[in-house]
Amino acid sequence: MFNNNDKLSFAQATCRTPRMSVAKAPAQAQPANQMSKLKKIEWYAGQLVNEAVESEKAGKLEEAVVKYLNAADILLLLAKGQDNYTVWKSYSDRALQCQQRSKVLMAKRSLANQK
């Protein structure tokens, strides 16, 4: 599958697929000149997810829902532009996770308001 002349090993290639990270170090600043536009957008979606997690931990459920849904929208737009099924599936799965988490938070908020 990979030749010795390939620049990326199999492990490096599989690690390049986007993944949702729940617990990351705060505010990962990336130099703007080292990232492509696609990577910048992907990075921003990850930042929104991280901010949503922080808002959720702080008890700001409405703010977390908005951030999760914004991240899901961005991830779906990223998925729409992909020709590679694996990358498309990864973005789509991450968007689905964000949507599902926002549904759970909306249900929690609804139950809290009923009490």
TILUM-325393 format. One record per atom (N, C-alpha, C, O): x, y, z negated. Coordinates in steps of 0.05 Angstrom, whole numbers, padded with zeros to 5 digits, always signed. Example, Ala and Ser with C-alpha at 12.3 -4.5 7.8 and 13.67 -1.06 7.14 Angstrom:
+00264-00114-00156
+00246-00090-00156
+00264-00066-00156
+00285-00066-00169
+00257-00045-00142
+00273-00021-00143
+00258+00001-00157
+00268+00023-00161
//
This chain:
+00016-00024+00000
+00000+00000+00000
+00017+00025+00000
+00013+00043+00016
+00037+00026-00017
+00056+00049-00018
+00083+00040-00009
+00093+00019-00016
+00095+00056+00008
+00122+00051+00017
+00141+00064-00002
+00134+00081-00018
+00166+00055-00001
+00186+00067-00018
+00191+00096-00010
+00201+00112-00026
+00184+00103+00014
+00188+00131+00024
+00166+00150+00015
+00169+00174+00018
+00144+00139+00004
+00122+00156-00005
+00131+00174-00027
+00147+00166-00044
+00121+00198-00027
+00129+00218-00048
+00117+00212-00075
+00129+00218-00096
+00093+00200-00075
+00079+00195-00100
+00078+00165-00105
+00073+00149-00087
+00082+00157-00129
+00079+00129-00136
+00049+00124-00140
+00033+00143-00141
+00041+00099-00142
+00013+00092-00146
+00002+00105-00172
-00020+00116-00172
+00018+00104-00193
+00009+00116-00219
+00005+00146-00216
-00014+00156-00227
+00023+00159-00202
+00020+00188-00199
-00005+00194-00182
-00019+00213-00187
-00010+00178-00161
-00032+00183-00143
-00059+00179-00158
-00077+00194-00154
-00060+00158-00175
-00085+00153-00189
-00089+00174-00211
-00112+00179-00219
-00068+00185-00222
-00071+00206-00243
-00079+00232-00231
-00087+00250-00246
-00078+00236-00205
-00086+00261-00193
-00116+00264-00190
-00125+00286-00185
-00131+00242-00194
-00160+00245-00192
-00170+00261-00216
-00161+00256-00238
-00189+00279-00211
-00199+00296-00232
-00214+00280-00254
-00229+00261-00247
-00210+00287-00278
-00224+00274-00300
-00234+00295-00320
-00221+00316-00323
-00256+00289-00333
-00267+00308-00353
-00251+00304-00379
-00248+00281-00388
-00242+00325-00390
-00227+00323-00415
-00243+00337-00436
-00250+00361-00433
-00248+00323-00458
-00264+00335-00479
-00247+00350-00498
-00254+00372-00506
-00225+00338-00506
-00208+00351-00526
-00181+00358-00514
-00163+00341-00512
-00178+00383-00506
-00153+00392-00494
-00142+00415-00512
-00156+00426-00529
-00117+00421-00507
-00105+00443-00521
-00119+00469-00513
-00128+00471-00491
-00121+00488-00531
-00136+00512-00524
-00123+00528-00502
-00098+00530-00500
-00139+00539-00485
-00132+00557-00463
-00106+00550-00449
-00084+00560-00455
-00109+00532-00430
-00085+00524-00414
-00081+00545-00392
-00095+00544-00372
-00063+00562-00396
-00057+00583-00377
-00040+00571-00355
-00018+00559-00360
-00048+00574-00330
-00033+00564-00307
-00024+00588-00290
-00040+00606-00286
+00000+00588-00281
+00009+00609-00264
-00007+00609-00238
-00010+00588-00225
-00017+00631-00230
-00035+00633-00207
-00020+00626-00181
-00033+00615-00163
+00005+00631-00179
+00019+00626-00154
+00026+00597-00150
+00034+00589-00128
+00023+00580-00170
+00030+00552-00168
+00005+00534-00162
+00008+00510-00159
-00018+00546-00160
-00042+00530-00156
-00056+00537-00130
-00058+00560-00122
-00067+00517-00117
-00083+00522-00093
-00111+00532-00102
-00118+00531-00126
-00126+00543-00083
-00153+00553-00090
-00170+00531-00102
-00185+00535-00121
-00169+00507-00090
-00185+00485-00099
-00177+00478-00128
-00195+00473-00145
-00152+00477-00134
-00142+00471-00161
-00150+00493-00181
-00157+00487-00204
-00150+00518-00172
-00159+00540-00189
-00188+00536-00197
-00196+00541-00220
-00204+00529-00177
-00233+00526-00183
-00237+00502-00201
-00254+00503-00220
-00222+00480-00196
-00224+00457-00213
-00215+00464-00242
-00228+00455-00261
-00194+00479-00244
-00184+00488-00270
-00205+00504-00285
-00209+00501-00309
-00218+00522-00270
-00239+00539-00282
-00262+00521-00292
-00273+00527-00314
-00270+00501-00277
-00292+00483-00286
-00283+00469-00312
-00299+00466-00330
-00258+00461-00313
-00248+00448-00338
-00248+00468-00361
-00254+00460-00384
-00241+00493-00356
-00242+00513-00377
-00271+00517-00387
-00275+00520-00411
-00290+00517-00369
-00318+00520-00377
-00327+00497-00395
-00341+00501-00415
-00318+00473-00388
-00325+00449-00404
-00312+00452-00432
-00325+00447-00452
-00287+00460-00433
-00273+00464-00459
-00287+00485-00475
-00290+00482-00499
-00295+00507-00463
-00310+00528-00477
-00337+00518-00487
-00346+00526-00509
-00350+00502-00471
-00376+00490-00479
-00372+00473-00503
-00389+00473-00522
-00351+00457-00504
-00346+00440-00527
-00341+00457-00552
-00351+00451-00573
-00326+00478-00549
-00321+00496-00571
-00346+00509-00581
-00351+00511-00605
-00363+00518-00562
-00389+00530-00570
-00407+00510-00584
-00420+00517-00604
-00406+00486-00574
-00422+00465-00587
-00413+00460-00616
-00429+00457-00634
-00387+00458-00620
-00376+00454-00646
-00383+00477-00665
-00386+00473-00689
-00384+00501-00654
-00391+00525-00670
-00421+00528-00675
-00429+00546-00689
-00437+00509-00663
-00466+00510-00668
-00480+00529-00649
-00504+00534-00652
-00467+00539-00628
-00479+00556-00608
-00489+00539-00585
-00477+00538-00564
-00512+00526-00589
-00521+00506-00570
-00530+00519-00544
-00524+00508-00522
-00543+00542-00545
-00552+00555-00520
-00528+00563-00503
-00528+00559-00478
-00508+00574-00515
-00483+00582-00500
-00470+00557-00488
-00460+00558-00465
-00469+00535-00503
-00457+00510-00493
-00472+00499-00469
-00460+00490-00450
-00499+00500-00471
-00515+00490-00448
-00509+00506-00423
-00505+00494-00402
-00508+00532-00425
-00502+00549-00402
-00475+00543-00390
-00472+00541-00366
-00455+00539-00407
-00428+00533-00397
-00427+00505-00384
-00414+00502-00364
-00440+00486-00397
-00440+00459-00384
-00454+00460-00357
-00444+00448-00338
-00476+00474-00355
-00490+00476-00329
-00474+00491-00308
-00475+00484-00285
-00460+00512-00316
-00443+00526-00298
-00420+00508-00288
-00414+00509-00264
-00408+00493-00306
-00387+00474-00298
-00398+00453-00279
-00385+00446-00259
-00422+00443-00284
-00435+00423-00267
-00439+00435-00239
-00434+00421-00219
-00448+00460-00237
-00452+00472-00211
-00426+00474-00195
-00425+00468-00172
-00405+00482-00209
-00379+00485-00196
-00369+00458-00187
-00359+00455-00164
-00372+00438-00204
-00363+00411-00197
-00378+00399-00173
-00367+00385-00156
-00404+00405-00172
-00420+00396-00149
-00411+00410-00123
-00411+00397-00102
-00405+00435-00125
-00395+00449-00101
-00368+00438-00093
-00363+00435-00069
-00351+00431-00112
-00325+00419-00105
-00330+00391-00092
-00316+00384-00072
-00349+00376-00102
-00355+00350-00091
-00366+00352-00063
-00359+00336-00045
-00382+00372-00058
-00394+00376-00032
-00373+00380-00010
-00377+00372+00013
-00350+00392-00016
-00330+00397+00003
-00309+00374+00007
-00290+00378+00021
-00314+00351-00005
-00295+00330-00004
-00301+00309+00017
-00325+00302+00021
-00281+00300+00031
-00284+00279+00051
-00276+00252+00038
-00286+00231+00047
-00259+00252+00018
-00250+00228+00005
-00271+00219-00015
-00279+00235-00033
-00281+00195-00013
-00302+00185-00030
-00294+00184-00060
-00310+00192-00077
-00270+00176-00065
-00260+00174-00092
-00260+00201-00106
-00269+00203-00129
-00251+00221-00093
-00250+00248-00104
-00279+00259-00107
-00286+00271-00127
-00295+00254-00087
-00324+00262-00088
-00337+00250-00112
-00351+00263-00127
-00333+00224-00115
-00346+00209-00137
-00336+00220-00164
-00352+00222-00183
-00311+00226-00166
-00301+00237-00191
-00314+00263-00198
-00322+00267-00221
-00315+00282-00179
-00328+00308-00184
-00357+00304-00191
-00368+00316-00209
-00370+00286-00176
-00399+00281-00180
-00404+00270-00208
-00423+00278-00222
-00388+00251-00216
-00391+00239-00243
-00386+00260-00265
-00401+00260-00285
-00367+00277-00262
-00362+00298-00282
-00385+00317-00283
-00393+00325-00305
-00396+00324-00260
-00420+00341-00260
-00443+00328-00274
-00458+00341-00289
-00447+00302-00269
-00469+00288-00282
-00465+00287-00312
-00485+00290-00327
-00441+00284-00321
-00435+00284-00350
-00442+00311-00362
-00453+00312-00384
-00435+00332-00348
-00442+00359-00358
-00472+00363-00359
-00482+00374-00379
-00486+00354-00339
-00515+00357-00339
-00528+00340-00361
-00546+00350-00375
-00518+00316-00365
-00530+00299-00386
-00524+00311-00414
-00541+00311-00431
-00500+00322-00417
-00494+00335-00443
-00512+00359-00448
-00520+00363-00471
-00517+00374-00427
-00534+00398-00431
-00563+00389-00438
-00576+00403-00453
-00572+00367-00426
-00599+00357-00433
-00600+00349-00462
-00620+00354-00476
-00579+00336-00472
-00579+00327-00500
-00579+00352-00518
-00594+00352-00538
-00564+00372-00511
-00563+00396-00528
-00590+00411-00527
-00599+00422-00547
-00603+00411-00504
-00629+00424-00502
-00650+00409-00519
-00667+00422-00532
-00648+00383-00520
-00666+00367-00537
-00660+00372-00566
-00679+00375-00582
-00635+00374-00574
-00627+00381-00601
-00639+00408-00609
-00650+00411-00631
-00636+00427-00592
-00646+00454-00597
-00676+00454-00600
-00687+00468-00618
-00689+00439-00583
-00718+00438-00584
-00728+00425-00611
-00747+00435-00623
-00714+00404-00619
-00721+00391-00645
-00716+00410-00668
-00731+00411-00687
-00694+00424-00667
-00687+00443-00689
-00708+00466-00691
-00715+00475-00712
-00718+00474-00668
-00739+00496-00668
-00766+00486-00678
-00781+00502-00688
-00771+00460-00675
-00797+00449-00684
-00798+00446-00714
-00820+00445-00725
-00776+00444-00727
-00776+00439-00756
-00781+00464-00771
-00781+00464-00796
//
